[in-house]
Amino acid sequence: MAADSAEPVRSSTEVDFRQWSFGATAGVFTLSGLVGALFGPLLVPFSHHFHVSLSTAGESLSAYFLGAVLGVVPGWQGLRKSTGRRVLTSALATLALGLILSSLAKSWWWFLAGITLVGLAFGVLDISLNSLLSRSKPEGRTHRLSVGNAGYGLGSVMAPVILILVNPHNFGGVFVGLAVVSMAFAIGLRGLHAPAQGADPLQSLAKAHPARRRMMWTFTMGFAIYVSLETSASGWMAAQVEGWHFSTAVGSWITAGFWAGMTISRAAGTWLHRRFGATRLLLGCLVAALVDVGLSSIRPVGLVSYPVLGLFLGSVFPMGIIWYTELVPHDADGIGSLMLATMIGGTLGPALVSAGVGHSSVQVVPVFLGLYGVVALFVFASARRFTRPTQST
């Protein structure tokens, strides 16, 4: 049963995208994916520009993810107490400030301060964008979630292409350009109608559901483990390919292919959801992803299996949100918990892979990916015991 027909009660805080605001929102998704995908290819240019070691340059990733985790709290509370447009506009302004500060920084510490602001803005945007889409009108909600998250994948594909065109050592100019784009999207959000969700009486109804807490914790763990899989795959596949003695360029193209697969899968989300439903689609994609990960440990096959992995994983995140909103309608706090889980998983998952690589070799990457996939499949499969509320609810 589609999510669009499972919600008979309309919320007083329902989100409505007027004029060009949904286009701007999809653009913000794309910008978020683009900014996040820049750091991996830029570690060497950062090292040369600031005259620091490559391991020290890696601190920029830590600063970014630290800011992202911290950004979840103001994003969550901002949506409860203020309008969605104000929250997104403030985050985009913070993003622009962080990018400009980073582009002008002469010292490494000022640069890290700017990157932390960029991460903070990303954290706010990540929780806000998906929360707002999950509160939008039931008609077309699946399409909006699919298109928005496809935009994130598109931005991730665009990042290495932009760096190739402008030369990675000119990253300062890229940052300034993205800051300008950020403020342009802020202006485009003028038609967004998203009241503060703290005023929604249906949130109390959602919390009264007897199984709501168990549902929320199940999906929270599922999202954390799944995002560990996604971020570990995207962050380490290039290193594994280079460990097979392929060039850095081949590793970059494999990563771009992975994100292209994610984008295609998410763009087809509406059609796939109509055909299979959120539950079957999510679980089926995880099963297929596990088979694909097994093939990724084989040297010649891995060059193809990693881009294909993006096709299988692309539907998991948006379908997980849809599945949860089918089970617990109007639970904005629950959606916030899921987004917080994605930040934790995205930080800890690759860190564990890094530790494993340090103790063994880069060829251990598929083992960790397989482990994450098995656990995520088990957790999400356990959610099948939950049922949707009745029409009267």
Sequence and secondary structure as in RCSB ss.txt:
>XXXX:A:sequence
MAADSAEPVRSSTEVDFRQWSFGATAGVFTLSGLVGALFGPLLVPFSHHFHVSLSTAGESLSAYFLGAVLGVVPG
WQGLRKSTGRRVLTSALATLALGLILSSLAKSWWWFLAGITLVGLAFGVLDISLNSLLSRSKPEGRTHRLSVGNA
GYGLGSVMAPVILILVNPHNFGGVFVGLAVVSMAFAIGLRGLHAPAQGADPLQSLAKAHPARRRMMWTFTMGFAI
YVSLETSASGWMAAQVEGWHFSTAVGSWITAGFWAGMTISRAAGTWLHRRFGATRLLLGCLVAALVDVGLSSIRP
VGLVSYPVLGLFLGSVFPMGIIWYTELVPHDADGIGSLMLATMIGGTLGPALVSAGVGHSSVQVVPVFLGLYGVV
ALFVFASARRFTRPTQST
>XXXX:A:secstr
  GGGS  S  TT BEE TTHHHHHHHHHHHHHHHHTTHHHHHHHHHHHHT  HHHHTHHHHHHHHHHHHHHHHH
HHHHHHS HHHHHHHHHHHHHHHHHHHHH  SHHHHHHHHHHHHHHHHHHHHHHHHHHHTB STTHHHHHHHHHH
HHHHHHHHHHHHHHHH GGGHHHHHHHHHHHHHHHHHHGGGEE   GGG THHHHHHTSTTHHHHHHHHHHHHHH
HHHHHHHHHHHHHHHHHHTT  HHHHHHHHHHHHHHHHHHHHTHHHHHHHH HHHHHHHHHHHHHHHHHHTTSHH
HHHHHHHHHHHHHTTHHHHHHHHHHHHSTT HHHHHHHHHHHHHHHHHHHHHHHHHHHHS GGGHHHHHHHHHHH
HHHHHHHGGG     TT 
